[in-house]
């Protein structure tokens, strides 16, 4: 391999790694984020509401999502209060007094599933 080809190969490798799908890591069990509701909105979005668990060193910062066929799979992201954490979509802060967070997701699937640490829950339709 020539020295001229190395930068191109390195760029290709970095691009492939950056585009690689990061696996979803659900942390919260279903019971700790209930009640959960989801509504399709007229503007092409989905409104997801969930209870923000009370924690001292972590917080539910937002959600990650992925599309698998006709299913939009969503997981609630748990972040440390100190440190870096970058969910795909952040919830509004501070959370309301009732601790119900609202996040708007793109309407990317006919079926919407919330992925919990202890299983999956179909929330739409």
PyMOL commands that set and color helices and strands:
alter all, ss='L'
color gray80, all
select helices_A, chain A and resi 3-19+30-33
alter helices_A, ss='H'
color red, helices_A
select strands_A, chain A and resi 37-40+45-51+58-68+71-80+89-90+100-106+111-116+119-124
alter strands_A, ss='S'
color yellow, strands_A
deselect
rebuild
show_as cartoon
